[in-house]
Amino acid sequence: MTNFSTIYKLSLVAAVCFIKACSSSCPVMECWFVQEKVGRGGGLTAATSQEKSLLHIKTDAHSHSAGSQQAPSDINPDRVYFITDPAATLCHSSLNPPRGSVQKPQCEINPFLPQPSTLKWVAPLTDSANSPKYLQADWFSTSIQGLNKQLAISTITRATTATKEHNVILSVTSKTVSVQARLGEPVLLDCGFWADPSTPLSDLGFAVEWRYQFRGDGRLVLGYDGKTDRLSDTQEEGATLDYEGLHQKGNASLILQEAKVRHSGMYICTVYLPYVVAQVAMELEIVEPPSLSIHPSPLPLAVPGQILTVQCEASGFAPLSLELTWEFKGADGQLRPLGSGSASGHRQAWDGTYSQSTRLELDTSTMDLGRGGEVTCVAVHLGGTRRASMNLNVIGFSGPSIEDSMAMVGVALVLYGLIKFVSWTFCSSGSDKADQQDKKDK
């Protein structure tokens, strides 16, 4: 029994280790190597060439040998690279789809030229204008986006000249490539970075910059100089960083304390080390569903042949796209569409949200509304579908309902009882007067 228990435990441990090994395995990624073509001048935009390449990711420089890897037939052996990533950032599951999967991570690799930072709001990260010998190497920048927008990565790698063994020097990542938030809620835009502690560049300080871009409009949201522990002079209200986590864990995430419509757009997190820079971009969309109201409220009673005008107001929504329609549910439970009515243009409020209205004419003589029912305004929006309903009552002499008949019977009984009471009262009064007169005559 003891031996069986020991074997069971060892098997369980082996299974767990196997699962962990499989889940943490680093991918072999197909990537496009993009660079400018040589020999084009004249001030025109430089033409680019792209070649299919292959990236073998590993966390240990000694885990496998470059010579033991065979390149696929459609890839130039010179475009096969071996990337050592001690932080295992490039080993994320979204970068390693199942074998045979049609969907693959998006990857682009470019030659990179190290140079001093040009930021004006931070202290120089380099004390000398002379480039150190460490920069005399082959440098690449790589941009990768995982499956289903789970992860965005930007890396700067370095290889000894004429070799294909690259080491990750700086990596910047984001797990919030696409974010939706409601108005007034706090928003976290994830950004983290890792710098190789063995590189001489990591001891010279760093800087983090968050910028906003939307339809050609760009602005600095927040900048932080990690070398002097100082913020940029320009800083958007309500935007902050976790400064302790920034220094201890490389957590450069941006926190917006209260989401507003003007926050919708693209955000770029850029991390600077001396001579190298990497950045990731993410999309933030503020989504607020509309509030609906129907006027007049309540709806007045309608008679056959009358045209009743009803208006639905949708307000406080973002983004702009909205579809307004009408529905009618009769007394029989049947639901039928009434169209979109006559819609107004959009109006923008002071807080950036929008409003729109639609007007519907209910013609009781042509729309077959029966004796009425429920009129509903439906708003279809990115933030969700909203409905507002009001009761419509049509009265008249065209085929009274059971309820009307019962009401008329009730009224008739009340009138009959009232008449009988009045008649009995007068009759009693007359007989009393006659008796009194007879007594006087006698």
C-alpha positions in Angstrom: 0.0 0.0 0.0 2.9 2.3 0.8 4.6 1.6 -2.5 1.4 2.2 -4.4 1.0 5.6 -2.6 4.5 6.6 -3.4 4.1 5.6 -7.1 0.9 7.6 -7.3 2.5 10.7 -5.8 5.5 10.5 -8.1 3.1 10.1 -11.1 1.1 13.1 -10.0 4.3 15.2 -9.6 5.5 14.1 -13.1 2.2 14.9 -14.7 2.2 18.4 -13.1 5.7 19.0 -14.2 4.8 17.9 -17.7 1.8 20.2 -17.9 3.9 23.1 -16.6 6.7 22.4 -19.1 4.2 22.3 -22.0 2.4 25.4 -20.9 5.6 27.4 -20.5 7.3 26.2 -23.7 8.7 29.0 -25.8 7.4 29.4 -29.3 9.1 29.3 -32.7 7.5 32.4 -34.3 7.3 33.3 -38.0 8.1 37.0 -38.4 8.5 39.5 -41.2 11.9 41.1 -41.4 11.4 44.6 -42.7 14.1 47.1 -43.7 14.7 50.0 -46.0 16.1 49.3 -49.5 19.5 50.6 -50.2 20.1 53.2 -52.9 16.9 55.2 -52.9 17.3 58.9 -52.5 15.9 62.2 -53.7 14.0 63.0 -50.5 11.2 60.4 -51.3 9.9 58.0 -48.8 12.2 55.1 -48.6 11.0 51.9 -50.1 11.1 48.8 -47.8 11.6 45.1 -48.4 10.3 42.3 -46.3 11.4 38.8 -45.9 10.0 35.8 -44.0 12.0 35.0 -40.9 12.0 32.7 -38.0 12.5 33.4 -34.3 13.5 30.6 -32.0 12.8 31.8 -28.4 14.6 30.4 -25.4 15.1 31.5 -21.8 18.6 30.1 -21.4 21.4 30.9 -23.9 22.7 27.3 -23.5 19.4 25.5 -24.0 20.0 24.6 -27.6 22.6 25.2 -30.3 22.0 27.3 -33.4 23.6 24.7 -35.7 21.1 22.0 -34.7 18.1 23.9 -36.0 16.9 23.3 -39.6 15.3 26.3 -41.4 12.1 25.6 -43.4 12.5 25.6 -47.2 10.7 28.9 -47.7 12.9 30.8 -45.3 16.4 32.0 -45.9 18.7 30.5 -43.3 20.2 34.0 -42.8 16.8 35.1 -41.5 16.6 32.5 -38.7 17.4 34.0 -35.3 17.8 32.7 -31.8 16.4 35.0 -29.1 17.4 34.5 -25.5 14.7 36.1 -23.2 15.5 35.4 -19.5 12.3 37.1 -18.4 10.3 34.6 -20.6 8.1 37.5 -21.8 8.2 36.0 -25.3 7.0 32.6 -24.0 3.4 33.7 -23.4 0.7 31.2 -24.4 -0.9 33.7 -26.9 2.4 33.6 -28.9 2.4 29.8 -29.1 -0.8 28.6 -30.9 -1.5 24.9 -31.4 0.3 23.2 -34.2 -1.6 23.6 -37.5 -3.5 26.6 -36.3 -4.5 29.1 -39.0 -4.3 32.1 -36.7 -0.8 33.1 -35.8 0.8 36.0 -33.8 1.6 39.2 -35.7 5.3 39.8 -35.7 7.7 42.3 -37.4 11.4 42.7 -36.8 13.5 45.7 -37.9 17.1 46.8 -37.7 17.5 49.3 -34.8 20.1 52.1 -34.4 20.9 53.0 -30.8 21.1 56.7 -30.1 20.7 59.1 -27.2 17.3 60.0 -26.0 15.9 63.4 -27.3 13.4 63.9 -24.6 13.5 67.5 -23.3 11.7 67.0 -20.0 14.1 64.4 -18.5 17.7 64.6 -17.4 20.2 63.2 -19.9 20.4 59.4 -19.5 23.9 59.5 -20.9 26.8 61.5 -19.3 28.9 61.5 -22.4 28.3 62.1 -26.0 30.6 59.3 -26.9 28.9 56.0 -27.7 30.3 53.1 -25.7 31.8 50.1 -27.4 28.8 48.1 -26.1 26.7 49.6 -28.9 28.9 48.3 -31.6 26.7 45.3 -32.4 23.7 44.2 -34.4 20.5 45.6 -32.8 16.9 44.7 -33.7 13.6 45.9 -32.6 10.7 43.5 -32.7 6.9 44.2 -32.4 4.6 41.3 -31.6 0.9 41.0 -31.0 -0.5 37.8 -29.5 -3.6 35.9 -30.5 -7.0 37.6 -29.8 -5.2 40.8 -28.7 -4.2 39.2 -25.4 -0.7 40.7 -25.5 1.5 43.3 -27.2 5.3 43.2 -26.9 8.1 45.4 -28.1 11.7 44.2 -27.6 15.1 45.5 -28.3 17.7 42.8 -28.9 21.4 42.8 -29.3 23.7 40.3 -31.0 27.4 40.3 -31.5 28.1 41.5 -35.0 27.6 38.8 -37.7 25.9 36.3 -35.3 22.3 35.3 -35.0 22.3 34.8 -31.3 20.3 37.7 -29.8 19.7 38.7 -26.2 16.7 40.7 -25.1 18.0 44.0 -23.6 14.6 45.7 -23.1 11.1 44.5 -23.4 7.9 46.5 -23.0 4.6 44.6 -22.7 0.8 45.3 -22.4 -2.0 42.9 -21.6 -4.7 45.5 -22.3 -4.3 45.9 -26.1 -8.0 46.9 -26.4 -10.0 48.3 -23.4 -13.6 49.4 -23.0 -14.7 51.4 -20.0 -17.8 53.1 -18.7 -18.0 56.8 -17.9 -16.8 57.8 -14.5 -15.1 54.5 -13.8 -11.3 54.1 -13.1 -9.3 52.8 -16.0 -6.0 50.8 -15.9 -3.9 50.6 -19.0 -1.3 47.9 -18.5 2.3 48.5 -19.3 5.3 46.7 -17.9 9.0 46.6 -18.8 12.0 44.5 -18.2 15.6 45.5 -18.7 18.5 43.0 -18.7 20.3 43.5 -15.4 23.6 42.4 -17.0 23.6 45.1 -19.6 25.6 48.3 -18.7 22.6 50.4 -19.9 20.3 49.3 -17.1 22.3 51.1 -14.4 22.1 54.5 -16.0 18.4 55.3 -15.3 15.2 55.1 -17.3 12.2 57.2 -18.3 8.6 56.4 -19.0 6.3 58.4 -21.2 2.6 58.0 -21.9 1.2 59.8 -25.0 -2.4 60.0 -26.4 -3.3 60.0 -30.1 -6.7 60.2 -31.8 -7.4 61.3 -35.3 -4.2 63.3 -35.7 -4.5 64.9 -32.3 -1.7 64.0 -29.9 -0.7 65.1 -26.4 1.6 64.1 -23.5 -0.5 62.5 -20.8 2.3 61.9 -18.3 6.0 61.5 -18.2 8.3 60.2 -15.4 12.1 60.5 -15.1 13.2 57.5 -13.1 16.8 58.9 -12.9 15.8 62.0 -10.9 12.4 60.8 -9.7 10.6 63.7 -11.3 7.4 64.1 -13.3 7.1 66.1 -16.5 5.7 69.6 -16.3 2.8 68.6 -18.5 0.5 66.1 -16.8 -3.1 65.3 -17.5 -5.4 65.7 -14.5 -6.4 62.4 -13.0 -3.6 60.4 -14.6 -1.0 58.7 -12.3 1.4 55.8 -12.0 2.3 53.3 -9.3 5.7 54.8 -8.7 6.8 52.2 -6.1 5.8 49.3 -8.5 7.5 51.2 -11.3 10.9 51.0 -9.6 10.5 47.6 -8.0 8.7 45.6 -10.6 8.8 47.7 -13.8 5.1 48.4 -13.6 4.5 51.4 -15.8 0.7 51.0 -16.0 -1.3 54.2 -16.4 -4.2 54.8 -14.1 -7.0 57.2 -15.1 -9.0 57.9 -12.0 -12.2 58.8 -13.9 -13.0 57.9 -17.5 -14.3 60.6 -19.7 -15.4 60.7 -23.3 -12.3 62.6 -24.4 -10.1 59.7 -23.1 -11.2 57.5 -26.0 -8.3 56.9 -28.4 -4.9 55.3 -28.7 -2.4 55.3 -25.8 1.4 54.7 -26.3 3.6 53.6 -23.4 7.2 54.3 -24.2 10.2 53.2 -22.0 13.6 54.8 -22.5 17.0 53.4 -21.5 20.2 55.1 -22.5 20.5 54.7 -26.3 17.5 52.3 -26.6 13.7 52.8 -26.6 10.7 50.5 -26.9 7.0 51.2 -26.9 3.6 49.5 -27.1 0.2 50.9 -28.2 -3.3 50.2 -26.9 -6.8 51.3 -27.7 -9.2 52.7 -25.1 -12.9 53.2 -25.9 -15.3 54.9 -23.5 -18.7 53.2 -24.0 -21.8 54.5 -22.3 -25.3 53.3 -23.2 -28.1 55.8 -23.7 -30.8 56.7 -21.3 -34.3 56.7 -22.9 -37.5 58.6 -22.2 -40.8 58.8 -24.1 -42.9 62.0 -24.5 -45.7 62.7 -23.7 -45.9 60.7 -20.5 -48.3 59.2 -20.0 -49.7 58.9 -23.5 -53.1 60.5 -23.9 -56.2 58.4 -24.7 -56.8 58.1 -28.4 -59.9 57.6 -30.5 -60.2 55.8 -33.8 -59.0 58.0 -36.7 -56.8 60.2 -34.4 -53.1 60.7 -35.2 -51.0 60.6 -32.0 -47.3 61.9 -32.1 -44.9 60.2 -29.8 -41.2 61.1 -29.3 -38.3 59.1 -27.9 -35.2 60.8 -26.5 -31.9 59.0 -26.2 -29.3 60.9 -24.2 -25.9 60.6 -22.5 -24.4 57.9 -24.8 -21.0 57.4 -26.4 -19.6 56.6 -28.9 -21.7 58.2 -31.6 -23.2 55.2 -33.4 -26.9 54.5 -32.3 -29.9 52.9 -33.9 -33.4 53.9 -32.7 -36.5 51.9 -33.7 -40.1 51.5 -32.5 -42.1 48.4 -31.6 -45.8 47.8 -30.8 -47.2 44.9 -28.7 -50.9 44.5 -28.9 -53.4 43.1 -26.4 -53.1 39.8 -28.2 -49.3 39.6 -27.3 -48.2 40.0 -30.9 -45.0 42.1 -31.4 -44.5 44.0 -34.6 -42.0 46.6 -35.7 -43.1 50.2 -36.4 -39.9 51.3 -38.1 -37.4 54.0 -37.1 -39.8 57.0 -37.3 -38.3 60.4 -38.0 -34.8 60.7 -36.4 -33.1 64.0 -35.5 -29.4 64.8 -35.9 -27.0 64.1 -33.1 -26.3 66.7 -30.4 -23.2 66.8 -28.2 -23.3 67.7 -24.5 -20.7 69.5 -22.4 -19.3 66.2 -21.2 -18.8 64.8 -24.7 -21.8 62.5 -24.7 -24.4 62.5 -27.4 -28.2 62.7 -27.7 -30.6 61.9 -30.4 -34.4 61.7 -30.7 -36.9 60.0 -33.0 -40.6 60.9 -33.6 -43.3 58.5 -34.5 -46.9 59.3 -35.7 -49.4 56.7 -34.6 -52.4 56.8 -37.0 -55.1 54.8 -35.3 -57.1 54.5 -38.5 -54.4 52.9 -40.7 -52.0 51.2 -38.3 -54.4 48.5 -36.9 -53.7 49.3 -33.3 -56.9 47.7 -32.1 -57.8 49.0 -28.7 -54.2 49.8 -27.9 -51.2 48.1 -26.4 -47.6 48.8 -25.5 -45.5 51.2 -27.5 -41.7 50.6 -27.1 -38.7 52.7 -28.1 -35.6 50.5 -28.7 -32.0 51.8 -28.8 -29.3 49.5 -30.1 -25.8 50.7 -29.0 -22.3 49.3 -28.5 -22.9 49.6 -24.7 -26.0 47.5 -24.9 -29.7 47.5 -26.0 -32.1 49.8 -24.0 -35.9 49.9 -24.1 -38.5 52.3 -22.9 -42.3 51.5 -23.0 -45.6 53.3 -22.6 -49.2 52.1 -22.7 -51.5 53.3 -25.5 -55.3 53.1 -25.0 -57.7 53.6 -27.9 -61.3 54.2 -26.9 -64.5 54.5 -29.1 -67.5 52.6 -30.3 -65.9 50.3 -32.7 -66.5 46.9 -31.2 -66.5 47.2 -27.4 -64.4 44.8 -25.5 -65.6 42.5 -22.7 -64.2 44.9 -20.1 -66.2 47.8 -21.7 -69.4 45.7 -21.7 -68.9 44.7 -18.1 -68.3 48.4 -17.2 -71.5 49.4 -19.1 -73.5 46.7 -17.2 -72.1 48.0 -13.9 -73.0 51.6 -14.8 -76.5 50.5 -15.8 -77.0 48.6 -12.5 -75.8 51.6 -10.5 -78.2 53.9 -12.4 -81.1 51.5 -11.9 -80.4 51.4 -8.2 -80.2 55.1 -7.9 -83.5 55.6 -9.7 -85.2 53.0 -7.5 -83.8 54.8 -4.4 -85.0 58.2 -5.5 -88.4 56.8 -6.5 -88.8 55.1 -3.1 -87.8 58.2 -1.3 -90.4 60.4 -3.1 -93.1 57.8 -2.7 -92.5 57.5 1.0 -92.5 61.3 1.4 -95.9 61.6 -0.5 -97.6 58.9 1.6 -96.5 60.6 4.9 -98.0 63.9 3.8 -101.3 62.3 2.8 -101.6 60.6 6.2 -101.0 63.9 8.0 -103.7 65.7 5.9 -106.3 62.9 6.7 -105.7 63.4 10.4 -106.3 67.1 10.1 -109.6 66.7 8.2 -110.9 64.4 10.9 
